[in-house]
Amino acid sequence: LNRVVLTMACAVGFGFGAVLLGTLVSIALFIIATMLAWGVRSPRAIILTAILTPILIYFVFNQILLVQLPAGILI
């Protein structure tokens, strides 16, 4: 139950973060927080996933689908 609650909190944080920091930064932070909440302790796995996932999402949305992801207010 703790993992589910932490994941929901991360999702809410992602929503606020996307507005302030931008979608791609928020995705990376969401991945880090969620992986830690679910017990992943490998720094290599966390860092690689947090870097590669936003890059892949950017490529798919901006380059293939031609959809701009929202930038944040602060960034």
Contacts in CASP RR format, 6 or more apart in sequence:
PFRMAT RR
TARGET T0000
AUTHOR 0000-0000-0000
METHOD contacts of the structure
MODEL  1
LNRVVLTMACAVGFGFGAVLLGTLVSIALFIIATMLAWGVRSPRAIILTA
ILTPILIYFVFNQILLVQLPAGILI
3 37 0 8 1.000
3 38 0 8 1.000
6 33 0 8 1.000
6 34 0 8 1.000
6 37 0 8 1.000
7 34 0 8 1.000
7 37 0 8 1.000
7 38 0 8 1.000
10 30 0 8 1.000
10 33 0 8 1.000
10 34 0 8 1.000
10 37 0 8 1.000
11 30 0 8 1.000
13 26 0 8 1.000
13 30 0 8 1.000
14 26 0 8 1.000
14 27 0 8 1.000
14 29 0 8 1.000
14 30 0 8 1.000
15 26 0 8 1.000
17 25 0 8 1.000
17 26 0 8 1.000
17 29 0 8 1.000
17 72 0 8 1.000
18 26 0 8 1.000
18 70 0 8 1.000
18 72 0 8 1.000
19 70 0 8 1.000
19 72 0 8 1.000
19 73 0 8 1.000
20 72 0 8 1.000
20 73 0 8 1.000
20 74 0 8 1.000
20 75 0 8 1.000
21 29 0 8 1.000
21 72 0 8 1.000
21 74 0 8 1.000
21 75 0 8 1.000
22 69 0 8 1.000
22 70 0 8 1.000
22 71 0 8 1.000
22 72 0 8 1.000
22 75 0 8 1.000
23 57 0 8 1.000
23 69 0 8 1.000
23 70 0 8 1.000
23 71 0 8 1.000
23 72 0 8 1.000
24 54 0 8 1.000
24 57 0 8 1.000
24 58 0 8 1.000
24 69 0 8 1.000
25 54 0 8 1.000
25 75 0 8 1.000
27 53 0 8 1.000
27 54 0 8 1.000
27 57 0 8 1.000
28 50 0 8 1.000
28 51 0 8 1.000
28 53 0 8 1.000
28 54 0 8 1.000
29 50 0 8 1.000
31 46 0 8 1.000
31 49 0 8 1.000
31 50 0 8 1.000
31 53 0 8 1.000
32 46 0 8 1.000
32 50 0 8 1.000
35 45 0 8 1.000
35 46 0 8 1.000
35 49 0 8 1.000
35 50 0 8 1.000
36 46 0 8 1.000
40 46 0 8 1.000
57 69 0 8 1.000
58 69 0 8 1.000
61 67 0 8 1.000
61 68 0 8 1.000
61 69 0 8 1.000
62 68 0 8 1.000
62 69 0 8 1.000
END
